[in-house]
Amino acid sequence: MQAPVSSTRELVHLAWPMLVAQLAMMANAVIDTAMAGRLSAIDLAAVGIAASIMATVLMSLVSVLLALPPIIAHLYGAGKRGDIGREMHQGIWISLLLAFAAILLLRFPGPFIAISELQPAVETKVRAYLAASSWGVPAAFALRLFFGLSMGIGSPRPVMLFNLLSLAIKIPLNALFMYGFSGIPAMGAPGAAVATAADAWLMAAIAWAWCLNHSDYAEFGLRRRLVAPDFTAIREFLKLGIPIGLTFIADVTAFTFMALFIARLGPVVSGAHQIAANLAALAFMVPLSLGNATSILVGQSLGAGEPVRARRVCWEGIRLGMSIAVALCLIFWLGAPQIAAFYTTDQRVREMAMPLIAMVGLYHLGDALQAVAVNALRGYKKSVVPMAIYTVTLWVPGLGGGIVLGLTNAFGPARGAPGFWLAAIAGIWLVGGLMARYLDVVSKQHCACQRGS
């Protein structure tokens, strides 16, 4: 009985700093939404729509770098510390290419905006928000490299501390650029993007200056001269990273296009959906942190030749994640009015948001299951099958079902935003079940291979 307790303690030890870091990161979006909600329904809708587009572009490309933590975890578990710096250098070359693509997409967002059929006032703010966001892209990639390194070696506390510092800086920067002060004009919704870009550059500079001069990171050879691109290493990196990126594209774009289609129903409905979506993303940070911790321990266990321990860690992570998810679900059901009031003073948006917040609770149960399972699979360096599961399930029954239920009369009167959320709940539960089943198969295969060797 002692071994599972030990696994749980290891998970919690790694997961809580990651959770604080993720919550601090997500609090930036909460702050943007809450501060925009106190300006106007137009600003609130613009922040929601622009943030969805930015998340689609940036996270889909940055997510390729999520291959870095499991790669480093395997090397760290195997005692190959000197190889970690070389992997980081290859990550830099990959990041430069991805960042260039992200900047282009944010600068020319026409296809995304066309889908939404936005009111002119909203469209103007959305375009300005995305243009300002593009200036922070290189810093965002630099931060992701630092986070990947720290998580891969099982040292998430620096990530937590830098994210908390970032959050503390974000609040006054938002107030400065959104509301204006002493000669600086009030920018409204686009001011949140200006604040985010400035914050990202400051944090990237501080984080890497600290990392390159800290003794705990010296053994990885980070200060060595940047090596030329190693196309064999890059190919292995991308073999894992591209499917992860495509998985994020399926996940994020399904949510993004959900927001864009709902935007057709007007700023009030779009604002209510933005509150629910923001809450779902905030709650997701809990199982995501547990999933990241699970991935690290799985990778280090496999690197050390301990597949039985890796499998035990997987199921401890899922058990813990689902227990917390049930508690959060109850909070959403019981506290929907208070949560809606926190986000906005607009009574129409509040009334529209309350039933959506209750639905977020059901959505989160499936989201928690899939979040831990898919990250555990990345610890096994498995990303192709999860990509296929995400793409088919989130787009067909998820987004496709949402369009049918929300915008058409195929199954009774169009349900609007609740119709989209009903389909999303069904889709995410299907993803969670399939992902958990695949994890069971993969982890058993690794254990069987060890017994047979």
C-alpha positions, 0 to 999 in steps of 0.5 A: 500500500505504501507505493501508491501513496509515494506516487501521489506525494511525488505528483503533488510535490511537482503539481502544486507549483505547476498549478500555481504557475498555470493559475497565475498565467490564466489569471492574466486572461481573467484580469483581461476579461474582468477589466474589459467587462467594466468598460463595455460589452463591445470591449468584453466581446473584443477581448474574448474573440481576439483572445480566442484567435490569439490562443488558436495561433500562438498555442497551436505553434507553441505547443510543438515545444511541449515535446521538450519536457518529456525529451528532457525528462527521459535524458534526466532520468537516464543520467544524460545531463550533458545532452540536455543543453544540446536539445535546448539549442535545437529547441531554439532553432525550432522556436525561431521558425514557429515564432515567425509563423505566429507573427504573420498569422496575428498580423493578417487575421482576415480568415478568422475574422471573416468567420465571426461576421463581427460588428465594425466596432468589435472588429476594429478592436479585435484587429488592434488587439492581435497586432499588439499581441504579435510584438510579444510572440518571440518572448512567449517562445523564449519563456516556453523554452525555459518552462520546458527545461525546468519542468523536464528536470522536475524543477517547476518552482522557478516557473511558478515564481516567474509567473507570479511576478508576471501576474503582479506586473500585469495588473498595473500594466493593464490599468495603464494601457486599457484605461489610460493615465497621465498622457497615455491614451486609453486603448480599451481592449487592445491595451490588454494585448499591449500590456501582455506583450510588455510583460512577456518581454520583461519576464523572458529577460529576467528568467533567462538571465537567472537561468544562465547564471544559476548553479543548478542549471550549469551541468546542462551546458546551456552557456555553450556556444549555440550549435548549428541545427542538427536535423536528425535531432530536430526530426526526432523532436518534431516527430513528437512535437508536431502531433502535439501541436496538431492536437492543440490545434484540434482542441484550441480551434474547436473552442475558438470556432465555437466562440466565433460562431457564437459571436454571430449571436451578438455581443451579449451572448458572446460576452456570456460565452467568454465568461464560461470559456474563461472559467473552463480554461481556468479550471483546466489548469488543475488537471493540466498541472497534474498531467504535466507532473504525471508526464515528467514522472513517467518520462523519468521513470522510463528513462531509468528503466522503471515502466511499472512505476510509470504505469502506477504514476499514470493512474494515481494522476487520473484518480487525483485529477478526477477527485478534484474535478468533482469538487470543482463541478459542485462549486460551479453549479452552486456558485454560478450567480456569484461567479457571473457577477464577478466577471461583469456588471452587465445584467444581461450578460450575467443572466446569459452566463449563469446556465453556461457556468453550470454546464462548465461543471459537467464539461470539466469532468471530462476535461480533467480525465483527458488532460491527465491521460494525454499528458501521461501519454506524452511521457511515453512519447505517444502523440499520434493516436491522441492527435487523431482522437482529438481531431475527429472527436472535438470537431465532429460531435463537438463543434459540428454538433454545436453548430447543429444544436446551437444555430439550426432547427434540426432538433427543435429550436436553435439553442444558441450558446447552450447548444454549443456547450451541450455538444462540447460536453459530449465531445470532451467526455468521449475524448477522455474515455478514449484517451484513458483506454489508450493509456491503459494499453500503452502502459501495459505494453511497456510493462510487458516488454520489461518482463519479456526482456 
